[in-house]
Amino acid sequence: MSLSYVNHALTLQPPSGDSRPPRPRRRDVVENDEYAAFARRIIRAYARRVASGDVEALTDMVALSSVLDDAITDAVIGLRAHGYSWAEIAQRLGISRQAAQQRWGADR
């Protein structure tokens, strides 16, 4: 089915002979710094609540570390799906490419 209103000359086409699928386009998200700062403020506020005498909440707070680990895994998998290399991801994390691939690349 051909759409007559689509200008195929302006449509991105993979180079001929290239069997790899085109890399997904990267999204520029500008609010990530503010969002991360907001998350840090929430975690610090929660710590102050626990420190003020809510010893029962300490267990819940420790459980957040596994939630954060799962979220990092989801983020890395998503970045890989968007075409980021292990080297690009590892550079942002301050680890080697091999370390990133061993931690998040196995069985995914």
C-alpha positions in Angstrom: 0.0 0.0 0.0 1.5 3.3 -1.1 0.4 6.6 0.4 0.3 9.2 -2.3 0.8 12.1 0.1 4.1 10.7 1.5 7.2 12.1 -0.2 9.5 9.1 -0.2 12.5 11.2 -1.2 12.3 12.8 2.2 11.7 9.6 4.2 14.7 8.1 6.0 15.8 5.0 4.2 18.5 2.6 5.3 21.6 2.5 3.0 21.2 -0.2 0.3 22.8 -3.4 1.2 22.6 -2.7 5.0 20.8 -5.6 6.6 20.7 -4.0 10.0 17.5 -2.2 11.1 17.8 1.5 11.4 18.7 2.8 14.8 15.8 4.3 16.7 15.9 8.0 17.0 17.1 9.4 20.3 14.8 11.6 22.3 16.2 14.8 23.8 14.5 15.1 27.2 15.3 18.4 28.9 13.6 17.9 32.3 15.6 15.0 33.5 17.9 17.1 35.7 15.0 18.6 37.4 13.2 15.3 37.8 16.3 13.7 39.3 16.6 16.6 41.8 13.0 16.1 42.7 13.5 12.4 43.4 16.6 13.2 45.5 14.5 15.7 47.6 11.8 13.1 48.1 14.3 10.4 49.3 16.1 12.9 51.6 12.7 14.0 53.1 11.8 10.3 53.7 15.1 9.8 55.4 14.4 12.8 57.7 11.0 11.3 58.6 12.6 8.0 59.5 15.4 9.7 61.4 12.8 11.6 63.4 11.8 8.4 65.2 9.9 6.1 62.7 12.0 3.0 63.1 9.4 0.8 61.4 9.8 2.8 58.2 13.6 1.9 58.0 12.8 -1.5 56.5 10.7 0.2 53.8 13.5 2.7 53.1 16.1 -0.1 52.7 13.7 -1.8 50.2 13.9 1.3 48.0 17.4 0.3 47.1 16.1 -2.8 45.3 13.5 -0.7 43.6 16.2 1.7 42.4 18.3 -1.2 41.1 15.3 -2.5 39.1 14.7 1.0 37.8 18.3 1.3 36.7 18.0 -2.0 34.9 14.9 -0.9 33.1 16.6 2.4 32.1 19.6 0.6 30.7 17.5 -1.9 28.8 15.5 1.1 27.4 18.7 2.9 26.4 19.9 -0.1 24.6 16.6 -0.4 22.7 17.0 3.2 21.7 20.4 2.4 20.1 22.9 3.5 22.8 26.0 1.4 22.9 27.4 -0.3 26.0 30.3 2.1 25.8 28.0 5.2 25.9 26.1 3.8 28.8 29.2 2.7 30.7 30.8 6.1 30.2 27.9 7.8 32.0 28.1 5.3 34.9 31.9 5.6 35.3 32.5 1.9 34.6 33.9 -0.1 31.8 31.9 -1.3 28.8 32.5 -4.9 29.9 31.3 -4.2 33.4 28.0 -2.6 32.1 27.4 -5.4 29.7 28.1 -8.1 32.4 25.7 -6.4 34.9 22.8 -5.5 32.6 23.3 -7.4 29.4 23.1 -11.0 30.4 19.8 -12.8 29.7 18.0 -9.7 28.5 
